[in-house]
């Protein structure tokens, strides 16, 4: 992997900051649904109450932060607010909240904390532009940081749950959050902001349909992933009766292969185009979901997790560049739209998972995820036609 040595010192600090922040987030986000069901003893559909409140609020926060970044607001204070919100979430969870407190207060804190990821990616994009770095490779490098973090956070959390319970996870997340705050103090320049950009009066109020369609394609991938990830721990532990450490092991294997594939995805995209890489990801996702419904052992879980990491690495390696390419003069807005597709997809997947699992079982959720991956492939196949028609309509109206 030769991406990291090619980054200047500040680029490496951005990579490490994103890694530390994502370790913090990934130690909590995937186990909240597990906590609601097994920790609070609530039915699976109530997971949707938390995500149904948190995800829309996250969309609004990300949109606002993206606009602030594009207008020239400094990066450092925005990241500080997000880190403090994460620490408040950890403190709340250590108080032993009931479901209502988790939904309302926890959802509020986590919604603000979630803006750290969008802000960090926008920061990385702006840094790449300022220093003449290849944006696609830089985005892929930063996405590798999040994948490496997801190899660490969930595995650690699920291991601690099995040994010491949920409180140990919340204590560790709080300590890591303090480390994240300390790293913020010395790694983020106090005066860094987006440069002034030429404004285009005719396009200020226009809807960027290309960017929205690209976000819809990404949304399909994220719904597939959300359905799978939110049902996978419960499916493996409660229906297949595998050990409690199995979900964490699966996520670690997946993220390892994801990192390797992200490195390759950016290079492949430079030769074949981003859309071709995403179509390949959709085909691999369908295969992964169908194979996962047949696993019955830890060895089978590990084998399918390798394929899962491959499909998601292809997607993750180029997805943010795909969306940003439709709004090169608005990186903050484009990144916020991309991140919102992630959180909206997470909300839709989580809510749907609870409803499907209550009506059928967790295995059925994986079948539904496979169908959504087919939708992602179809959307990408018709993308050139859709973009041509929307541009033609825009030109006629202007």
ABEGO torsion letter per residue (X at the ends): XAAAAABBAAAAAAAAAAAAAAAAAAAAAAAAAAAAAAAAGBBAAAAAAAAAAAAAAAAAAAAAAAAAAAAGBBAAAAAAAAAAAAAAAAAAAAAGBBAAAAAAAAAAAAAAAAAAAAAAAAAAAAAAAAAGBBAAAAAAAAAAAAAAAAAAAAAAAAAAAAAAEAAAAAAAAAAAAAAAAAAAAAABBAABBBBBBBBBAAAAABBBAAAAAAAAAAAAAAAAAAAAAAAAAAAAAAAAGBBAAAAAAAAAAAAAAAAAAAAAAAAAAAAAEAAAAAAAAAAAAAAAAAAAAABABAAAAAAAAAAAAAAAAAAAAAAAAAAAAABAABAAAAAAAAAAAAAAAAAAAAAAAAAAAAABBAAAAAAAAAAAAAAAAAAAAAAAAAAAAAAAAAAAAX
